[in-house]
């Protein structure tokens, strides 16, 4: 991964964290950083890492989601990368949740995360 691109993605996470720091509760920036490092290690590809990080940040901003939500979604994407099949992981996560409007909404948010315009 090119250092300049890695630094830009890292700055995006810092920027988002700073914007919502007041509502971050017990979430620390180190948790964001560790998720970023793990994702970067899994993808080994700057464009893939960038698409995931920017997609999650964009969606969190558009939906007014909390820092905890953003971190949870980064962790979801990390697991999807680890398994190598995002669609299967989406179905597995949905099946493991109790059927509710919230679980279906989250499924749809995840399903459409990378389809939304920048």
Buried (B, 14 or more C-beta within 10 A) or exposed (E): BEEEEBEBBBEBBBEBBEEBEEEBEEBEBEBBBBBBEBBBEBBEEBEBBBBBBBBBBBBBEEEEBBBBBBBBBBBBBBBBBEEEEBEEBBEEBBEEEEEEEEBEEBBEBBEEBBEEEE
